[in-house]
């Protein structure tokens, strides 16, 4: 086996082998090299060769592209190249390929932009790849440049949820299951208003309104969802024990601190409780139409009111009749606070004995105006 030596202006590069030399250094510029070969007998041969070094091409890329979900093309701009590359290749990573991005090899390099193919079904996200350019004449390839393709989701309001109905004066914060950062509106702000940013709804007057959530982003038209809010009046409009506009339903619905009244058409009416006593777990004022014009009755089978600890009930201008309980007062059991103003309590029994009220040691009862106890 022979051995040889490249020589160039004092620099040396050693190789071995005769048929296919192995070169251990790369010239940095075009130069003439002298090759001297010696065999085992000491015979030598010398030849001069020119090694041409072509610089690698480069490309100056612009911003990485961003597209909306469903768009199948993305423009990758560039501002210039060196060494005349005429081909480009893109190698996507495994995550991008799993979403349908496909590598390309030695495609013809167009004028800016390079149009990238984006899979229509790819999920929103950022996908990574590397790009190289090539001069097909010299065969030289650029260093790899990292690129990304970002797919933005379309706006999604999701589904709106919130309490309905609401009584006048009540509030509730509505929610949307989609993108955050949207805007809330009410189609009828005279019935209920909504805070544009927080979704806090305030019921103002009986009726209905749509509470709507709208969200937008850089992609497509805004998306929206809405829910119909029914606002119930806190005016009792019938003598039913249950159901819309009944006293029991309005007490359940009204926010703490409300004043419940009765429609003029309720004059002379009697509300018969058929499903048990009404528990008071908020501060309420209930103003009737006069002790001779509005009656609440337990129908000789139930107590009328039970005021829980920590809450105040004010009753005015009404009669409570024919109520009964085995313990703790026939008409009202007071564990909190009770204010009575122009109230008639008649024929109310505790375990068969006339007794309208039962008041715990920590409760308070205030009598205002005319309050009559009759049997």
DAVENSUL-V205665 format. One record per backbone hydrogen bond with DSSP energy under -0.5 kcal/mol. CO is the residue of the C=O (numbers start at 1). NH is the residue of the N-H. If there is no record, write none. Layout:
BEGIN
<<CO NH> <CO NH>>
END
This chain:
BEGIN
<<2 17> <3 38> <4 15> <5 36> <6 13> <7 34> <8 11> <11 8> <13 6> <14 24> <15 4> <16 22> <21 23> <31 51> <33 35> <33 49> <34 7> <34 36> <35 47> <36 5> <37 45> <38 3> <39 42> <43 39> <45 37> <47 35> <49 33> <49 51> <50 52> <51 31> <51 53> <52 54> <58 82> <59 61> <60 79> <60 80> <63 77> <65 150> <67 152> <68 71> <72 118> <74 76> <74 116> <75 77> <76 114> <77 62> <80 60> <82 58> <86 109> <87 134> <88 107> <89 132> <90 92> <90 104> <91 130> <93 97> <94 98> <95 99> <96 99> <96 101> <97 100> <104 90> <107 88> <108 110> <113 115> <114 76> <114 116> <116 74> <116 118> <119 122> <125 151> <127 149> <128 93> <129 147> <130 91> <131 145> <132 89> <133 142> <134 86> <134 87> <134 136> <135 139> <140 135> <145 131> <147 129> <149 127> <149 151> <150 67> <150 152> <151 125> <152 69> <156 179> <157 178> <159 177> <161 175> <166 232> <167 170> <170 203> <172 174> <172 201> <175 161> <183 214> <185 212> <188 191> <188 192> <191 204> <191 205> <193 202> <195 199> <196 184> <199 174> <199 201> <200 195> <201 172> <202 193> <203 169> <207 231> <209 211> <209 229> <210 187> <210 212> <211 227> <212 185> <213 225> <214 183> <215 223> <218 220> <219 155> <223 215> <225 213> <227 211> <227 229> <228 230> <229 209> <229 231> <230 165> <230 166> <230 232> <231 207> <232 168> <234 236> <234 261> <236 263> <239 272> <240 247> <243 246> <245 237> <245 238> <246 250> <247 251> <248 252> <249 253> <250 254> <253 167> <255 258> <258 260> <258 285> <260 287> <261 236> <263 266> <264 267> <266 269> <269 295> <270 272> <271 273> <271 297> <272 274> <277 279> <278 306> <279 281> <280 308> <282 284> <283 257> <283 258> <284 314> <285 260> <285 287> <286 288> <286 316> <290 293> <290 294> <293 268> <293 269> <294 319> <295 271> <296 321> <297 273> <298 301> <298 302> <302 324> <304 278> <305 333> <306 280> <306 308> <307 335> <307 336> <308 311> <311 337> <312 284> <313 315> <313 339> <314 286> <315 341> <316 288> <317 290> <318 344> <319 296> <319 321> <320 346> <321 298> <322 300> <323 349> <325 351> <331 304> <331 305> <332 334> <332 358> <333 307> <333 335> <334 360> <336 364> <337 313> <338 366> <339 315> <340 368> <341 317> <342 318> <343 372> <344 320> <344 346> <345 374> <346 322> <348 355> <349 325> <349 351> <350 353> <353 350> <355 330> <356 331> <356 332> <358 334> <360 363> <364 338> <366 340> <366 368> <368 342> <369 371> <370 343> <372 345> <372 374> <374 347>>
END
